[in-house]
Amino acid sequence: MKLIETAKFKKLRKKIKSAHEKEVLKEAIIKIMEDPEAGKLLKGEFRDLRSFRYTVKGQSRRHIYKIEKDTLVLFSFGPREGIYK
């Protein structure tokens, strides 16, 4: 499966300072690649996207992505507040 990061995703990924958080994000991406339909389908204007939940140091995070044929497009990640902007 091919992996594509949007500009927003790259910007957020580069801001991560904690090695633990980077590792957890990597594990979440691997889980999504193994089972692309693991995330919940979103509704409304985001109906083409999926949300995969994971936890970093007890804090709930979401990973927003889209499946296009054999490609996984990574849009955003982080806490629920403001992630859909």
Secondary structure, 3 states (H helix, E strand, C coil): CEEEECHHHHHHHHHCCCHHHHHHHHHHHHHHHHCCCCCEECCHHHCCCEEEEEEECCEEEEEEEEEECCEEEEEEEECCCCCCC
